[in-house]
Amino acid sequence: MNNSIIIDKPEQIEAYQILAMRGAMYLETLGLKHSRGSAYAAVKKKFGFKGSKKKVLEQLNKWIDENLLKDRLDKL
């Protein structure tokens, strides 16, 4: 049985990247550091969020709920 998922559309790739940023942000709030620079800085730059790492992660989660997940639910 093949359980592979193919992500090949630009909006799918962007959604995956945003979810990966969220994972990296979560790890940074626990004290881990990303080898390719700060996910915190990348999220702040991409979305314009302000605040501490925890606050920026909360804002990112809210953005994901309102944008990525809403789109997904609308298609059901």
LINLIN-V188850 format. One line per field, one symbol per residue. ss: DSSP state (H for helix, E for strand, - for the rest). phi: phi as a letter, one per 40 degrees, with the letter a starting at -180 (. if undefined). psi: psi as a letter, one per 30 degrees, with the letter a starting at -180 (. if undefined). A space follows every 50 residues. Layout:
ss->???
phi->???
psi->???
This chain:
ss->---------HHHHHHHHHHHHHHHHHHHH---------HHHHHHHHH--- --HHHHHHHHHHHHHHHHHHHHHH--
phi->.bbcbbbbcdcccccccccccccccdcccchcbccbhccdccccccbgcb hcdcccccccccccdcbcccdccccc
psi->kjgkkkjfkefeeeeeeeeeeeeeeeeeffflkkfhlkeeeeeeeefgll aleeeeeeeeeeeeefeeeeeeeff.
